[in-house]
Amino acid sequence: MEIFGGFMVMMSIIGFFLAVVWLIMPFVVFAIKGKQDRTLEVLESIEKRLAAIENSRVTVTPVTMPDDPEDCKDVA
């Protein structure tokens, strides 16, 4: 009978810990999901900003240097 009692105590302790995990786990999962959604929004905004910067850089015309080095004396 002592073995059965010890087994039941162990099972009740394990059951208690499983119940605690079962109750806490949804909050952990939803917290991680919220952070992941927020991170996705931030990454999308960063991607849009980078695309806007790239598009503005594409439209700029490059400056060409003159072929004659004598024309560049006054710059330095």
Secondary structure, 3 states (H helix, E strand, C coil): CHHHHHHHHHHHHHHHHHHHHHHHHHHHHHHHHHHHHHHHHHHHHHHHHHHHHHHHHHCCCCCCCCCCHHHHCCCC
